[in-house]
Amino acid sequence: MIGTLLHRLLWATPTQLAFTRLPEDQRDCFTEWYVVGVLALSIVIYFVRSVSLALVSTYVSVSTLIVMLHIVLAAGFRGEMVP
């Protein structure tokens, strides 16, 4: 049940939406820029405090957590070790 919930929530993450819409040769580039962009956004949100930016920050943080949980749980079901 938790796996199904995480799988459904995974589709609402920015990275998954981009992966389904981007051609395969542009996915690595997107991932690199996404990490840099989220880091820069987090720094800006820290200094410029507003409710709307806090909601964006929360969305990015929760989507990252969902992706990480999905990776760890999927690897656990397959019996793989996650470093």
C-alpha positions in Angstrom: 0.0 0.0 0.0 2.8 2.4 0.9 4.6 1.5 -2.3 1.5 2.3 -4.4 1.1 5.6 -2.6 4.8 6.6 -3.2 4.5 5.5 -6.8 1.5 7.7 -7.4 3.1 10.7 -5.6 6.3 10.1 -7.6 4.4 11.2 -10.8 3.8 14.7 -9.2 7.5 15.4 -8.8 9.3 17.9 -11.1 12.0 15.3 -12.1 9.5 12.6 -13.0 7.4 15.1 -15.0 10.5 16.2 -16.9 11.7 12.7 -17.5 8.4 11.7 -19.1 8.4 14.8 -21.4 12.1 15.2 -22.2 13.9 13.2 -24.9 16.4 10.7 -23.5 19.5 12.6 -24.5 18.5 15.7 -22.5 17.7 14.0 -19.2 21.2 14.1 -17.7 21.5 17.7 -18.6 18.2 18.4 -16.9 19.2 16.6 -13.7 22.4 18.6 -13.4 20.6 21.9 -13.9 17.8 20.9 -11.6 20.2 20.3 -8.7 21.9 23.6 -9.3 18.6 25.4 -9.7 17.1 23.9 -6.5 20.2 24.9 -4.6 20.0 28.4 -5.8 16.3 28.6 -5.2 16.8 27.3 -1.6 19.4 30.1 -1.0 17.0 32.8 -2.4 14.1 31.5 -0.3 16.2 31.6 2.8 16.9 35.3 2.4 13.6 36.4 0.8 10.9 35.2 3.1 7.4 34.9 1.8 4.6 32.4 2.1 4.5 31.6 -1.6 8.2 30.9 -1.7 7.9 28.7 1.4 5.2 26.7 -0.4 7.6 26.2 -3.4 10.4 25.2 -1.1 8.1 22.7 0.6 7.0 21.2 -2.7 10.6 20.7 -3.8 11.6 19.2 -0.5 8.7 16.8 -0.3 9.2 15.8 -3.9 12.9 15.1 -3.3 11.9 13.0 -0.2 9.4 11.0 -2.2 11.9 10.2 -4.9 14.5 9.1 -2.3 12.0 6.9 -0.5 10.9 5.4 -3.7 14.5 4.5 -4.6 15.3 3.1 -1.2 12.1 1.0 -0.9 12.3 -0.2 -4.5 15.9 -1.3 -3.9 14.9 -3.0 -0.7 12.2 -5.0 -2.4 14.7 -6.1 -5.1 17.3 -7.1 -2.4 19.9 -4.5 -3.5 22.1 -2.5 -1.1 21.7 1.2 -1.4 24.9 3.1 -0.4 
